[in-house]
Amino acid sequence: MAIGAVLLVLGPLFWAYAALYERTADGFTPLVALRFALALPPLVMFGLSFSLRGALPEEVGFALRVTTLGLTFWSAFEALFDLLAPHEASDWLELLFMSLVTCGLLAHLAASVRSVQRAQQRARDAAERDPLTGLFNRRGIEHHYAALPPKTPLTVMMLDLNGLKRLNDLGGHSEGDAHLRLVAQTLQAHLPRALLGRWGGDEFVALLPHCTAQETRARLLKVEGVLQRHTGPHPFAAGWVETRSGEPLGRAVALADARMYEQKEAQQQEQLRLTGERVAFGAEAFAARILHLERPEEVIGVGLATARTLLGFDTALYFERRGEAFELRAADGYRAEELPRNGQLHTLHKGRGVSGQVLQRGAAVWESDYPSSPLALPEYVAAGVKSLISVPVRDRGAIVGVFSLVMLSTWKAITPAARSVLEGVALRLGHALEHRRVLGEVRATLEGGLLALGVALEARDLETAGHTQRVVEGAERLARALGLPAELTEALRFGAYLHDIGKLAVPDAVLLKPGKLTPEEWEVMKLHSSKGFDIASKLPTLHPEVLNVIRHHHERWDGGGYPDGLAGRAIPLVARIFAVCDVYDALTSARPYKPAWSPAAARRELLAQAGRQFDPEVVRAFLALPDPPDTTPRAAPPAHRTAPLRTPEAAPP
């Protein structure tokens, strides 16, 4: 290839050199100049081989080979002829030969260029045509729409076939392809002046210049009559909108698409009335996908983003109630971060704008062509909002939030299916909020009952008032410092409320004995941990870690505790945490058998017992916490009520 290219270059260059310089001895005559001019076409052809590379490779190669062959042949012929004929005759013969070769080359080039132009035109036509139906594709429709004279009145129609999937499933894709070709032929027959295109798999679009919506409807009735003979009632759903060329095609298509889906929804409602069956929208399938989302944060984050992606919107927004206004809480998708900073886009007010109608009507609102809506807000239009749908989120019947899907890049048809999907997300969030609220109320009721039980235990055991509430709060603070998960933190709280519930099973003669306990009585007292475990185990729904606090909060790090003699990390973490908080509060509280220790003295004692009685890591985390505010009374019971020392941990220094 490289050698051939070199020869193709050197042949014409050598001949041009000979034509110009070899004969300068006779002077630069007009004949010599003409010879040189005729030597230029091969060089031009070679240049075109680069500029048209990929378009004329074979033609240019052929022309250059013919030129080089002709010049080579003539060089040999000229050398022979110079021996037999006068010099001047050879010049004229050479001129004649080169003229013929050059003319042939130019003619061949012109034919090649025309051939390439035709091939390029065929390629452009093929790129703008649907190979199955022969109609324009989306690219072709957009190209011919842009070529219409400005301000030409026309109707843009969208048509969506019903039952194409059923045809494919029953008769194979060949049956579906045949139906698509039939639809295309029927449209061509009844819409002769229209620019027809296949917009998608089962969607067709028609541009009808100088045709009103009423005329379009009349023609579609004829198309429907033909297709009904093959498919039965409602062979398609259609929507149309009047516009003028020069307006964005995307806007007209979106509006026509929205009206088409409204007709499809009406057809499905009619089918439901007649047969009791309804073709399922994607909304039902989507609802099944989000049923596993339980927490409101999951619904807002995952559910809303999934709906935006499924429906093809640019941006998803969630507004949450704050007093009388609804403020933006979450945003997802294209330009989502820019919208809150644009004017009032971060706040909704009742009755203001399209989305504000949600708060007034309590139902979904939407606009496929937002800028043309009389309710459109200037700041939304300035931000580029073209289509929008908003639905309310309810809890206990009141609107507590608003979901919105926004289209910024182009216009979007707001279909019934799209509304159903977004309403499904809003309904799921409402359920999640209700579940959280009810669960919170149940938890508050349960905590109230547990606190009351703890206070009752304090009174029976002569504990300092407020001990239960203080150890609950202290255990929660320490759990947060240690990074305990929320589930374990809650279990620790409940365990703190119930940690001494086993004392209900301790006889009054032992629990309330005014003097020192005997070894036998002390063994009975130590049973309160296991007895408490047995009592609490009968309470349904208690987390297992709650039981661990009750049973093991008197275990020791060195294994010398009770009831199971566990040591080190074999002791459940929640019990190790609670033990530190329980002993600290006992040390710093006045009891009938001892005065209250100072916080500093109590901290020194905890540090001294780290690695013996307590988990060293838990002690370090506790000592790093600031002293909690003293909000509960620590006064001892009346002095005449003297109780013995019940636990070694509470022994005075």
Secondary structure, DSSP 8 states (H G I E B T S, - for coil): -HHHHHHHHHHHHHHHHIIIIITGGG---HHHHHHHHHHHHHHHHHHHHHHTTTTSHHHHHHHHHHHHHHHHHHHHHHHHHHHHS-HHHHHHHHHHHHHHHHHHHHHHHHHHHHHHHHHHHHHHHHHTB-TTT-SB-HHHHHHHHHHS-TT-EEEEEEEEESSHHHHHHHH-HHHHHHHHHHHHHHHHHH-TTSEEEE-SSSEEEEEEET--HHHHHHHHHHHHHHHHHHH-S--EEEEEEEEETTS-HHHHHHHHHHHHHHHHHHHHHHHHHHHS-----HHHHHHHHHTT--SHHHIIIIIHHHHHHHHT-SEEEEEEEETTEEEEEEEEETTTTTGGGSTTTTEE-TTSHHHHHHHHHSS-EEESSGGGSTT--HHHHHTT--EEEEEEEEETTEEEEEEEEEE-SS-----HHHHHHHHHHHHHHHHHHHHHHHHHHHHHHHHHHHHHHHHHHHHHHT--TTHHHHHHHHHHHHHHHTT--HHHHHHHHHHHHHTTGGGGGS-HHHHT-SS---HHHHHHHHTHHHHHHHHHHTSTT--HHHHHHHHHTT--TTS--SSS---GGGS-HHHHHHHHHHHHHHHHS-BTTB----HHHHHHHHHHHBTTTB-HHHHHHHHTS------S------TT-------GGG---
